Amino acid sequence: MTPTTKTRNQVVFLLDVDNTLLDNDQVTDELSSFLTRELGADCRDRYWAIFDALRAELGYADYLGALQRYRLENLHDPEILCLSSFLVNYPFADRLYPGALDVVQHLAQWGPTVILTDGDVVFQPRKVERSGLFDAVAGRVLIYLHKERELDYVEKRFPAEHYVLVDDKIRILTAAKDIWGARLTTVFPRQGHYAHAPDVATYPAPDLTIERIGDLHDHNLQALLHAARKEGKS
């Protein structure tokens, strides 16, 4: 979405979207309520069954893809098209966590802020744009199928001496830490269902754990850089 960055920065901040900057759990709750209200509980349950199966197949959430598969099972039900409008026109800016945009601005004083997220090619960019995050990071947006596998490309596009990765999925943080080691500070906001899943305790502790994204506003650059170099860290 943006031209290649050629200057090697001291630090680049890589920011996830869902349940990191934006409360995606609330979005899905509202979607579930909408499905129940407009189409009934059976439709709701079938949609989420397709959604879960598709996520297991693809490795990321594909809301519109699940809708398309549901439609193939119900070709003569025009009412399901209302779900498309709900998703595409959803007011994502209203679901940003308190202080999320302030944190983006706070970090930007030290280096480029970059959205690094997984998702499909239509809905995820729409979410980033309508939430205001596209403008907040000046269009520096990277969307992959599995971002932890694309770190070489991330580094070529945004070269830096050090990276700060903020993500609610500890699996992603651990995978990135294995690759970048002490060049990476992992920041784990304990927001959303992934951050409170039972398997979180089975992973190495992130460099920095915060309870909410707004708490990152209280950390300066030196604190973030130092967190990656604590004794016992790679």
C-alpha positions in Angstrom: 0.0 0.0 0.0 3.0 2.3 0.5 6.3 2.8 -1.4 9.3 0.9 -0.1 11.1 2.5 2.8 14.8 2.8 2.0 16.1 4.6 5.1 17.2 2.3 8.0 15.4 3.5 11.0 16.5 3.2 14.6 13.1 1.6 15.5 9.9 0.6 13.7 6.7 -0.1 15.5 4.6 -3.0 14.2 1.0 -2.9 15.4 -1.7 -5.5 15.2 -5.3 -4.5 14.7 -7.8 -7.1 16.0 -8.0 -7.0 19.8 -4.8 -5.0 19.9 -5.9 -1.5 18.6 -9.6 -2.5 18.0 -12.0 -4.5 20.0 -12.8 -7.2 17.5 -14.5 -9.3 20.1 -17.2 -6.7 20.4 -17.6 -6.6 16.7 -18.2 -10.3 16.5 -20.6 -10.1 19.5 -22.6 -7.5 17.6 -22.5 -9.5 14.4 -23.8 -12.6 16.3 -26.7 -10.5 17.7 -27.4 -9.1 14.3 -27.6 -12.6 12.8 -29.9 -13.8 15.6 -32.2 -10.8 15.2 -32.4 -10.6 11.4 -32.0 -14.3 10.3 -32.6 -16.4 13.4 -30.5 -18.6 15.7 -30.2 -21.4 13.2 -28.6 -19.1 10.6 -26.3 -17.6 13.3 -25.1 -21.1 14.4 -24.6 -22.2 10.8 -22.7 -19.1 9.8 -20.3 -19.4 12.8 -19.8 -23.1 12.0 -18.7 -22.2 8.5 -16.6 -19.3 9.8 -14.7 -21.6 12.2 -14.2 -24.3 9.5 -12.9 -21.6 7.1 -10.6 -20.2 9.8 -9.1 -23.6 10.4 -8.6 -24.0 6.7 -7.1 -20.6 6.0 -5.4 -19.7 9.3 -7.2 -16.4 9.6 -10.7 -15.0 10.1 -12.6 -14.5 6.8 -16.0 -13.0 7.5 -17.0 -12.4 3.9 -15.7 -15.7 2.8 -17.8 -17.4 5.4 -20.8 -15.4 4.2 -20.1 -16.5 0.6 -20.0 -20.2 1.6 -23.2 -19.7 3.6 -24.9 -18.2 0.6 -24.0 -21.2 -1.5 -26.1 -23.2 0.9 -29.0 -20.7 0.7 -29.0 -19.4 -2.9 -32.7 -18.5 -2.8 -32.7 -16.6 0.5 -32.2 -12.9 -0.3 -32.3 -11.9 3.3 -28.7 -13.1 3.9 -27.4 -10.2 1.8 -28.1 -7.8 4.7 -25.2 -9.3 6.5 -22.9 -8.1 3.7 -24.1 -4.5 4.3 -23.6 -4.9 8.1 -20.0 -6.0 7.6 -18.9 -3.6 4.9 -20.5 -0.5 6.6 -19.7 -1.4 10.2 -18.5 1.7 12.2 -15.1 0.3 13.1 -13.9 3.7 14.4 -16.3 3.3 17.3 -14.6 0.1 18.3 -11.0 1.4 18.7 -9.8 0.8 22.3 -9.6 3.9 24.5 -6.3 5.6 23.8 -5.4 3.5 20.7 -4.9 6.4 18.4 -3.0 8.3 21.1 -0.6 5.4 21.4 0.0 5.3 17.7 0.8 9.1 17.8 3.0 8.6 20.9 5.1 5.9 19.3 5.4 7.8 16.0 7.7 10.4 17.7 10.5 7.8 17.7 9.9 5.9 14.4 7.5 4.8 11.7 4.3 3.1 13.0 3.2 0.2 10.7 0.0 -1.8 10.8 0.9 -5.5 10.6 -2.1 -7.7 10.5 -3.5 -10.9 9.1 -6.7 -11.1 7.1 -8.5 -11.3 3.8 -8.0 -9.0 0.8 -11.3 -7.1 1.1 -12.7 -7.0 4.7 -9.4 -6.4 6.6 -8.3 -3.4 4.5 -11.8 -2.0 4.8 -11.6 -2.4 8.6 -8.2 -0.6 8.8 -9.5 2.2 6.6 -12.9 2.8 8.3 -11.4 2.6 11.8 -9.1 5.5 11.0 -5.9 3.4 11.5 -4.9 3.7 7.8 -4.6 7.5 8.2 -3.1 7.2 11.7 -0.1 5.3 10.3 0.1 7.4 7.0 -0.9 4.4 4.9 1.8 2.1 6.2 -0.3 -1.1 6.2 0.8 -4.7 5.7 -1.8 -7.4 5.5 -0.8 -11.0 5.2 -2.2 -14.5 5.5 0.4 -15.4 8.2 2.4 -12.4 9.1 4.9 -14.3 11.3 6.1 -16.0 8.0 6.6 -12.6 6.3 9.1 -10.9 8.6 11.9 -11.0 6.0 9.7 -8.9 3.7 8.6 -6.7 6.6 12.3 -6.0 7.2 13.0 -5.2 3.6 10.1 -2.8 3.4 10.7 -1.1 6.7 14.4 -1.7 7.6 15.3 -0.9 11.2 17.9 -1.6 13.9 15.1 -2.6 16.3 11.4 -3.5 16.1 8.6 -3.3 18.6 5.8 -5.7 17.9 2.5 -5.2 19.7 0.1 -8.1 19.4 -2.6 -9.9 21.4 -1.5 -13.3 20.1 1.4 -14.6 22.2 2.0 -17.3 19.5 2.8 -14.5 17.0 5.0 -12.7 19.5 7.0 -15.9 20.2 7.5 -16.7 16.5 8.8 -13.2 15.8 11.1 -13.3 18.8 12.6 -16.6 17.6 13.5 -14.9 14.4 14.6 -11.4 15.5 15.8 -12.1 19.0 17.1 -9.1 20.9 16.4 -6.9 17.9 12.7 -7.2 18.8 10.7 -6.0 21.8 7.4 -8.0 22.1 4.5 -6.2 23.7 1.5 -8.3 24.8 -1.7 -6.4 25.6 -4.0 -8.6 27.6 -7.1 -7.8 25.6 -9.5 -10.1 23.9 -10.1 -13.9 24.0 -6.8 -14.9 22.6 -4.8 -13.1 25.2 -6.7 -14.9 28.0 -6.7 -18.4 26.4 -5.4 -21.2 28.6 -2.4 -21.9 26.3 -0.9 -18.4 27.0 1.0 -19.8 30.0 2.7 -22.4 27.8 4.7 -19.8 25.9 7.7 -17.8 27.0 6.9 -14.5 28.7 6.8 -11.5 26.4 9.2 -8.7 26.9 6.5 -6.4 28.1 2.9 -7.3 29.2 0.3 -4.5 29.5 -3.3 -4.8 30.5 -4.6 -2.4 27.8 -3.2 -0.8 24.8 -3.6 2.7 26.4 -1.0 1.7 28.9 1.7 1.8 26.2 1.5 5.6 26.3 3.3 5.5 29.7 6.4 3.8 28.2 9.2 5.8 26.6 11.6 4.6 23.9 14.4 3.6 26.2 12.1 1.5 28.3 10.8 -0.3 25.2 14.4 -0.9 23.8 15.6 -2.1 27.2 12.8 -4.6 27.7 14.2 -6.7 24.9 17.6 -6.9 26.5 16.7 -8.0 30.0 18.8 -10.7 31.5 17.6 -14.1 30.2 16.3 -12.7 26.9 17.7 -13.9 23.6 
